[in-house]
Amino acid sequence: MFNPTKGKVYMGQNLIWVMILLGQIHGCESCIQKERLALFELKKYMISIATEEESNSVLPTWTNDTKSDCCRWEEVKCNRSSRRVTEIAFGYMNLKESSLLNLSLLHPFEEVRSLEIAGFSGLFDDVEGYKSLRRLRNLEILDFTSNNFNNSIFPFLNAATSLTKLFLLANNMDGHVPIKVGLPSELRDLTNLEVLDMSWNGFNDSIPIQGSYYTTILQLGKDLSQNEFSGEIPVELGGLLKLHALNLSRNYLSGEIPRSFSGLKNVESLDLSFNRLHGEIPAQVTELSNLGVFEVSYNNLSGVIPQGGHSSTFDATSYLGNPLLCGKPTNKSCNINNVQGPGKATSALPLSESFVWQHSSKATAVTGDSLDSDSQVLLNFKSYLESWNPTERGKYNEWDTEKQEVCQWPGITCTPEGSRVTGISLRGSTISGPIFGNFSALTQLTFLDLSSNTIGGSIPDDLSRCHRLKHLNLSHNIIGGELSLSGLSNLEVLDLSVNKISGDVHSTFPLICNSLVVANLSTNNFSGRIDDIFNECRYLKYVDLRYNGFSGGIWAGFRRLVKFSVSGNRLSGNISAFMFRGKCNLQVLDLSGNGFVGEFPGQVSNCQNLNVLDLWGNNFRGNIPAELGSISSLRGLHLGNNMFYRDIPETLLNLSNLVFLGLSRNNFGGDVQEIFGRFTQVKYLVLYGNSYVGGIYSSNILTLPNLSRLDLSYNNFSGRLPSEISQNLTFLILAYNNFSGDIPRKYGNMPGLQALDLSFNRLTGSIPASFGKLTSLLWLMLANNSLSGEIPREIGNCSSLLWLNVANNQLSGGLYPELTNMGSNPTPTFEVNRQSEDYIVAGSGECLVMKRWIPAEFPPFIFGLESLTKRSCRSLWDHVREGKCIFPVCPPGSTVGPLDVSGYLQLSGNKMSGEVPANISQMKKLSMLHLGFNEFEGKLPIEIGQLPLVFLNLTRNKFSGQIPQQIGNIYNLQNLDLSYNNFSGNFPTSLNDLNEMSKFNISYNPFIHGVIPSRGQLATFGKDSFLGNPLLQLPSFFNQPGNNNSSSGERDNGREEEEDDESAIDMLAFCWSTVSFYVVALIGTLVLIYFDCPWCRCFHSIFEKQVVLKSFLISCWIFLIKEKA
């Protein structure tokens, strides 16, 4: 029977549960893990393709705070209830040349509705190809503004069938608009499209039209402005019945305004300005009841402006630049000239009008003679900038005539009497989009600085009409196209450095040479010859052409400059003696990184003001010119990576101001000259990569009083290391020689030493305990010697020591708890380096150092160690030396890496033993731990899961016990090798959460049991990662052909099958032989036990303690039973 009381209680309980559930319906606190990881894949990809200047500022707000809601990060928005990512917007970033967007990185964002991405040159997807965007089924808004895309992206776009808004403005598209039926790149499948913006491109020819096609899709807007369309406006556009906005401005369109526009009943904005339209404005415009914006300015229209309807709401600015238009609201009376139209009038506007409007196809120059006209141009400029920068704005945001006088506006300078604007300085003002096209209207403008922004596009022709301009700085932007500034004959300073400008420069030089003093074109894509372009530049003093693609011979007149730098180009030929004849004003001559040949002329001594001579990375040969010794002002002499030979001239000792002497990678050899011990003024001496032999005692090279950095690596020096050494050394690099004997204890008495590299020698003895006094030491490199003994516990006092490599020696002892204190506080050393005023130019050995001190197997650096250039090595070196982040390393439990440098501990290939201490967890900056090929034992502490590791290698030790589940918390772990140990217990499934892991090996830990998941990260590895573990249950597809070793590279299927069989046979044979051995051993033991003797009992006791062997016997029996079944 139904009990009412119980029923009420039951209903009350249900109501309570419902209330609790409703209270919990508030959404997650952060985005889902899958999308969080995908966001970081995107960030890593963006960092990998960003320029050096940009790489450390990519998405800086993505921090390592585990409490941070990734849905609140910049450029990301999420659904409030599901917390799925719905919007991603990458702002304008400086990317490397021809960077492509990998669309597959967007696939995890299944609910994304809006994408805004800029700065790329193309799209790709190695798996999905053109169909990639179809995976984003909820994508409605795609904004590809300000990229470098060409027409090749249209097949990709056609797959995004859910799109309603598509923005392609400011790209490099050209030719026909791809909408004709039958073209492979058409957009015919975008049947939901409402807004299409293809403005600011290079589309040309007439506007193609498929009226029925557009009528069915376009509802809100169509923007084809800022292109090169010509011909008449198609009458079919009047059939876009659902259209709300149409913009055809700034093209070459001619003919009359179609009367069919009367059919645009829903249009609210119609912009036809800056074209070549003629004839009368159709009276039907007055019938467009929804029209709120109407622009026909700067055409050749004539006749009476139609009145009635909404026409009365348009002011005179809608009709500017059409001198033959009359009537309201222009307040011009209509006469025979206006009515007759263009070609029939005898005059346009009277000269008494305030301004003369000069129209061009791309921009309009407004010339005037008052501050009022200048202020109007600046306000137009402000509006233009605001249209491209709707949120973050610079100092121009404060321009307001009602609050301040024009000459008091931030970034604006005027003539002394305040009558005209003469200067604009908007450096670092978060400006994006193309360059404003009407600066020539400021007829007194002499100074323009728009540097350090993200301005794109090409340099407009209008800029060449700023004839009074003296200073033009557009550096550190993303400007492309070719250079054409031939009208700037009064220019004194030109800085276009760090952009993407290409082509030849002869169209600009020598036409702007009349007054030019400074020309900086560095870090662009210029090409062609430079041998005569500066001949007419009589006042030129500073020329910087570094990092371009210039070729041919050198400009012979460089000696009259103060600074001339052509580093990193493709120049070739000889440097002739006559180039230094006559007066020489040079202070800096940088010819590095080219292909110059022959002997370098001694006549360079004619340049008595020379401070820096950089010949690095050419093919100069012969003797170093002795005449260099007469240039008393010389501070830096960079002769590395050439083919100089024979002795170093004694005359160089006369260079009393010489600070840097670089002679690396030449053909110097024999015993090291004693002359090196007499360069008492030198701070940096770089001699690596020569063929010097013998000892270095007699040269006294290590006792130079001012020496800070000494690099003698990659020679053939031998003998013992000198014990007497300069106390001022900060970098001592003696690697890759044949030094032998002990390491002198006095090497621990250098308080400022930051790097000691003695690796790859024949050193013996122990590591001096005195090294514990080196509190500034960042790098200690002792690998590949024959060192013995323990690592001194005093090394733990090295609070700056982040990078320790003692691999491949004969060291014993353990990883003592005291050692985990090293590297605990490197900040003071980094601060010293950040404040250092010493400057060493690129090419001073940084590449060799980076490749040697950062292991090749260190995952974050695999991407480019072999492709590092002189310039990139220098940048990377400075970042590491100053403690700046190179790559993010995520702390356990977080998917965000801190902006902090990380270190490593490399102890592999020794005889070290004992347990890993639990307090290893305090090494918070450790990202690489290599203990492989030692004799470590015991359980691995669970605290190891608290380290921000990228690389963990424990192979070939004696570790036992369970593998800590906590390793699964090291989200950034990419390389994990636990093979050849005695781990036991359940396999930790938490390792399946390590989504970054690309290398994994747990082979030959035969006591591990459990099930390897068939999905997730572990399933991406082949069974070679699990060999020798008979108790592990592997996914069934591991036994299929082609699944042998997915982590070890690609092999053909036949070879994989063969190796699968071999590995199975090996394990079977191994187990049979092992079991047979221990059966025989057991029988022998029983026989020995039968004889009751002391040594027999001892043997019996030892055997009883071998629990590991017993367990292994059991596992082998199980394996054999399985094989037989």
Secondary structure as UniProt FT lines:
FT   HELIX           4..24
FT   HELIX           33..49
FT   TURN            52..54
FT   HELIX           55..57
FT   TURN            60..61
FT   TURN            66..67
FT   HELIX           70..72
FT   TURN            74..75
FT   STRAND          76..78
FT   TURN            80..82
FT   STRAND          85..90
FT   TURN            97..98
FT   STRAND          100..102
FT   HELIX           103..106
FT   TURN            107..108
FT   TURN            110..111
FT   STRAND          114..117
FT   STRAND          122..124
FT   TURN            126..128
FT   HELIX           129..135
FT   TURN            137..138
FT   STRAND          141..143
FT   TURN            145..146
FT   HELIX           151..153
FT   HELIX           154..157
FT   TURN            158..159
FT   TURN            161..162
FT   STRAND          165..167
FT   STRAND          174..175
FT   TURN            181..182
FT   TURN            184..185
FT   TURN            188..189
FT   TURN            191..192
FT   STRAND          195..197
FT   STRAND          202..205
FT   HELIX           211..217
FT   STRAND          221..223
FT   STRAND          228..232
FT   HELIX           235..239
FT   TURN            241..242
FT   STRAND          245..247
FT   STRAND          252..254
FT   HELIX           259..263
FT   TURN            265..266
FT   STRAND          269..271
FT   STRAND          278..279
FT   HELIX           283..287
FT   TURN            289..290
FT   STRAND          293..295
FT   STRAND          300..304
FT   HELIX           309..313
FT   HELIX           316..319
FT   TURN            320..321
FT   STRAND          324..327
FT   TURN            328..331
FT   HELIX           336..340
FT   TURN            342..344
FT   TURN            351..352
FT   STRAND          356..359
FT   STRAND          364..367
FT   HELIX           371..388
FT   HELIX           395..398
FT   TURN            401..403
FT   HELIX           406..408
FT   TURN            410..411
FT   STRAND          412..414
FT   TURN            416..417
FT   STRAND          421..425
FT   TURN            427..428
FT   STRAND          432..433
FT   HELIX           439..441
FT   TURN            443..444
FT   STRAND          447..449
FT   STRAND          454..455
FT   HELIX           461..465
FT   TURN            467..468
FT   STRAND          471..473
FT   TURN            486..487
FT   TURN            489..490
FT   STRAND          493..495
FT   STRAND          502..503
FT   TURN            506..512
FT   STRAND          518..520
FT   STRAND          525..529
FT   TURN            533..536
FT   TURN            538..539
FT   STRAND          542..544
FT   STRAND          549..552
FT   TURN            556..557
FT   HELIX           558..560
FT   STRAND          563..565
FT   TURN            567..568
FT   STRAND          570..574
FT   HELIX           577..580
FT   STRAND          588..590
FT   STRAND          595..598
FT   HELIX           602..606
FT   TURN            608..609
FT   STRAND          612..614
FT   STRAND          619..622
FT   HELIX           626..630
FT   TURN            632..633
FT   STRAND          636..638
FT   STRAND          643..644
FT   HELIX           650..654
FT   TURN            656..657
FT   STRAND          660..662
FT   STRAND          669..671
FT   HELIX           674..678
FT   TURN            680..681
FT   STRAND          684..686
FT   STRAND          691..694
FT   TURN            697..700
FT   HELIX           701..703
FT   TURN            705..706
FT   STRAND          709..711
FT   STRAND          716..720
FT   TURN            727..728
FT   STRAND          731..733
FT   STRAND          738..741
FT   HELIX           745..749
FT   TURN            751..752
FT   STRAND          755..757
FT   STRAND          762..763
FT   HELIX           769..773
FT   TURN            775..776
FT   STRAND          779..781
FT   STRAND          788..790
FT   HELIX           793..797
FT   TURN            799..800
FT   STRAND          803..805
FT   STRAND          810..812
FT   HELIX           817..821
FT   TURN            822..823
FT   HELIX           827..835
FT   HELIX           846..853
FT   TURN            856..857
FT   HELIX           859..861
FT   TURN            862..864
FT   HELIX           865..867
FT   HELIX           870..881
FT   TURN            882..883
FT   TURN            892..893
FT   STRAND          903..906
FT   STRAND          913..914
FT   HELIX           918..922
FT   TURN            924..925
FT   STRAND          926..930
FT   STRAND          935..939
FT   HELIX           942..946
FT   STRAND          951..953
FT   STRAND          958..961
FT   HELIX           965..969
FT   TURN            971..972
FT   STRAND          975..977
FT   STRAND          982..986
FT   HELIX           989..993
FT   TURN            995..996
FT   STRAND          999..1001
FT   STRAND          1007..1011
FT   HELIX           1017..1020
FT   HELIX           1023..1025
FT   TURN            1027..1028
FT   TURN            1030..1031
FT   STRAND          1032..1033
FT   HELIX           1036..1039
FT   TURN            1041..1042
FT   HELIX           1046..1048
FT   HELIX           1053..1090
FT   HELIX           1094..1105
FT   HELIX           1107..1124
//
